[in-house]
């Protein structure tokens, strides 16, 4: 099956931190990796991006965000993104693997930070004023340390990155309607559900099966999803299917029937109706908007 290109961190890294971390200014990143990033692509790593100058649009899994000074984007592995940027664009970018973070902070995981707890949270944060200046300085410190050969640079980069994540997440929690009730006790289960869904959604569409794998009842799983993202378990499963269908329609060149079959639907007519119900348009109408 043809797939969207997946950018790997070891294709970018020319630094002695191995294949776990990469940092650059946005202009240098665009110049150095033009051939790899000119088309929509996924990452196998976490990406954090700050724009300090210029304008544009950034599309992440078919959600379109404005790019302007103070735009911060946090992308998890597997998200498809592309952008159109003005010539005067500037800012900072860093990438790291999940292992880079999780192997040191043994009592917490990067995915447990609120901004990464679910694909349903916005990938964009807009900051300004003194907070923008402060966050810019943290990005600058990360880049300077990345380019250095100082003692324990890996540890210092990790500490600055962790501080940056904490402060951005605090800002996001204050600005957005992040769920608070039941957050700590439901969050871990929801992460497990999303991990299972990512592995099995092509073949398994049954909420009961996911609940069984999690050793809870379907009713309880539904309670968790409604509490955290105000969607049913079925909603989440089918939205993940439709997201993959959109990716395939745009990026693989597969026929409508082939895509339906790859997603587990032998009856294209049924799949087309499901797609329209979930996205508001047929697969053909959706594709026309990207031709």
C-alpha positions in Angstrom: 0.0 0.0 0.0 1.3 3.4 -0.9 1.8 5.6 2.2 2.4 9.2 3.0 6.1 9.9 3.4 7.3 9.5 7.0 10.2 11.8 7.9 12.6 10.1 10.3 14.8 12.1 12.7 18.0 10.3 11.6 17.5 11.7 8.1 17.9 15.2 9.6 20.4 14.8 12.4 24.0 15.8 11.8 24.8 16.4 15.4 26.5 14.2 18.0 23.3 13.7 20.0 22.7 10.6 17.9 19.3 10.0 16.4 17.1 11.3 19.2 17.2 15.1 18.9 17.4 17.8 16.2 17.2 21.6 16.4 17.5 24.4 13.9 16.2 27.8 12.9 13.2 27.6 10.6 14.9 29.3 7.6 17.9 26.9 7.9 15.6 23.9 8.4 13.7 24.8 5.2 16.9 25.2 3.2 18.6 22.1 4.4 15.6 19.8 4.1 13.6 21.3 1.3 13.4 18.0 -0.7 12.2 16.1 2.3 9.5 18.5 3.5 8.1 20.2 0.4 5.2 17.7 0.3 2.8 16.8 3.1 4.4 14.3 5.3 4.4 12.6 8.7 7.1 12.4 11.4 8.2 9.5 13.5 9.1 12.0 16.3 7.7 14.9 18.3 8.0 18.3 16.6 7.8 21.7 18.4 7.9 24.8 16.2 7.9 28.6 17.1 7.3 31.2 14.5 8.7 34.6 15.4 8.4 36.4 12.1 6.4 36.1 8.9 2.9 34.7 8.0 1.3 31.7 6.4 -0.9 28.7 6.9 -0.2 25.4 8.5 -2.4 22.4 7.8 -2.3 19.6 10.3 -4.5 16.5 9.7 -6.8 18.7 7.6 -7.2 21.4 10.3 -5.8 24.8 9.0 -4.1 27.1 11.4 -2.8 30.7 10.9 1.0 31.2 11.0 2.0 34.5 12.6 4.6 35.7 15.1 3.9 33.9 18.3 2.5 30.7 16.7 3.6 27.6 18.5 2.9 24.2 17.0 3.3 20.9 18.8 3.0 17.8 16.6 2.9 14.2 17.8 4.3 11.3 15.8 1.9 10.2 12.9 0.2 13.6 12.3 0.3 14.7 8.6 1.2 18.3 8.0 2.2 20.8 5.4 2.5 24.6 5.2 2.7 27.6 3.0 5.0 30.3 4.5 6.0 33.8 3.5 9.6 34.5 2.4 10.4 36.5 5.5 9.5 33.6 7.8 11.7 33.0 10.9 11.6 31.1 14.2 12.9 27.9 15.8 12.2 24.2 15.5 13.2 21.1 17.4 12.4 17.4 17.1 12.9 14.5 19.5 11.9 10.9 19.7 9.6 9.6 22.4 12.5 7.7 23.9 14.6 10.9 24.3 12.1 12.1 26.9 10.6 9.0 28.4 13.9 7.2 29.1 15.0 9.9 31.5 11.7 11.0 33.1 10.7 7.5 34.3 7.7 8.8 36.3 6.0 10.6 33.4 5.5 10.2 29.7 5.6 12.8 27.0 2.1 11.7 25.8 0.7 12.4 29.3 1.2 16.2 28.8 -2.2 17.7 28.2 -1.4 19.0 24.7 -0.5 15.4 23.7 -3.2 13.5 25.5 -5.4 13.3 22.5 -5.6 14.1 18.8 -8.7 16.2 19.7 -6.7 19.0 21.3 -5.5 21.8 19.1 -1.9 21.5 17.8 -1.5 25.3 17.9 -0.9 27.7 20.7 -0.7 31.5 20.1 1.4 33.5 22.5 2.5 37.1 22.7 4.2 39.8 24.8 6.6 38.9 27.6 5.6 35.2 27.4 6.6 35.0 23.7 9.9 36.6 24.5 10.5 34.1 27.3 9.6 31.1 25.2 11.8 32.4 22.3 14.7 32.5 24.7 14.1 28.9 25.7 14.2 27.9 22.0 17.4 29.9 21.5 19.0 28.1 24.5 18.0 24.7 23.1 19.6 25.6 19.7 22.8 27.0 21.2 23.2 24.0 23.4 22.5 21.6 20.5 25.3 23.3 18.5 27.7 23.2 21.4 30.1 20.5 22.6 29.6 21.3 26.3 29.6 18.7 29.1 26.2 17.1 29.7 24.6 18.9 26.8 22.0 16.1 26.4 20.8 16.5 30.0 20.6 20.3 29.7 18.7 20.2 26.4 16.3 17.7 28.0 15.8 20.0 31.1 15.2 23.1 28.9 12.8 21.2 26.7 10.9 19.9 29.7 10.6 23.4 31.1 9.3 24.6 27.7 6.7 21.9 27.6 5.5 22.6 31.1 5.1 26.3 30.5 3.4 25.9 27.2 1.0 23.3 28.7 0.2 25.6 31.6 -0.6 28.3 29.1 -2.8 25.9 27.0 -4.6 24.7 30.1 -5.4 28.2 31.1 -6.5 29.3 27.6 -8.4 26.2 26.5 -11.2 24.2 28.0 -9.1 21.2 29.0 -11.2 18.7 30.9 -10.4 18.7 34.7 -13.0 16.4 36.2 -11.7 12.8 36.2 -8.7 13.9 34.1 -6.1 12.0 36.0 -8.0 8.8 36.4 -9.4 8.7 32.9 -6.5 10.0 31.0 -4.3 6.9 31.1 -7.2 4.7 29.9 -7.9 7.1 27.0 -4.2 7.0 26.0 -4.3 3.2 26.0 -7.5 3.3 23.9 -5.9 5.7 21.3 -2.8 3.4 21.1 -5.0 0.4 20.5 -7.0 2.2 18.0 -3.9 3.3 16.1 -2.8 -0.3 15.9 -6.1 -2.0 15.0 -8.5 0.6 13.4 -8.1 -0.8 9.9 -9.6 -4.1 10.9 -11.4 -3.5 14.2 -14.3 -1.1 14.4 -16.1 -2.6 17.5 -16.2 -0.5 20.7 -16.8 -3.7 22.6 -13.5 -5.2 21.4 -11.5 -2.1 22.5 -13.2 -2.1 25.9 -12.4 -5.8 26.2 -8.7 -5.2 25.4 -8.7 -2.5 28.1 -10.5 -4.8 30.6 -13.4 -2.4 31.1 -17.0 -2.4 30.0 -18.1 -0.7 26.7 -20.2 1.6 28.9 -17.2 2.7 31.0 -15.1 3.3 27.9 -17.9 5.4 26.5 -18.0 7.4 29.7 -14.3 8.0 29.5 -14.4 9.3 25.9 -17.4 11.5 26.6 -15.8 13.0 29.7 -12.5 13.8 28.0 -13.5 14.8 24.4 -17.3 14.8 24.4 -17.5 12.0 21.8 -18.7 8.4 21.9 -16.3 5.5 21.4 -17.9 4.9 18.0 -17.3 8.5 17.1 -13.6 8.3 17.8 -13.2 5.0 15.9 -15.0 6.2 12.8 -13.3 9.6 12.9 -9.9 7.9 12.9 -11.1 5.8 9.9 -12.3 8.9 8.0 -9.0 10.7 8.8 -7.1 7.9 7.2 -9.4 7.8 4.2 -8.7 11.5 3.7 -5.0 10.9 3.9 -5.2 8.1 1.3 -7.4 10.1 -1.0 -5.0 13.0 -1.1 -1.6 11.3 -0.9 -1.7 7.7 -2.3 -3.5 7.9 -5.7 -5.6 4.9 -4.7 -9.1 4.5 -6.2 -12.2 5.1 -4.0 -12.9 1.3 -4.0 -9.3 0.4 -3.1 -9.3 2.9 -0.2 -12.6 1.5 1.1 -11.3 -2.0 1.0 -8.0 -1.1 2.7 -10.0 0.5 5.5 -12.1 -2.7 5.9 -15.2 -1.8 3.9 -16.0 -4.1 0.9 -19.2 -2.2 0.1 -18.0 1.2 -1.3 -21.5 2.6 -1.3 -21.8 2.0 2.5 -18.3 3.5 3.0 -19.2 6.6 0.9 -22.3 7.2 3.0 -20.3 6.8 6.2 -17.6 9.2 5.0 -20.3 11.8 4.0 -22.0 11.5 7.4 -18.8 12.0 9.2 -17.2 14.8 7.0 -20.2 16.4 5.4 -19.2 15.5 1.8 -18.6 12.5 -0.3 -15.0 11.2 -0.9 -15.2 12.5 -4.5 -16.3 16.0 -3.4 -13.6 16.0 -0.7 -10.9 15.1 -3.3 -12.0 17.8 -5.7 -11.2 20.5 -3.1 -7.5 19.3 -3.1 -7.1 18.8 -6.9 
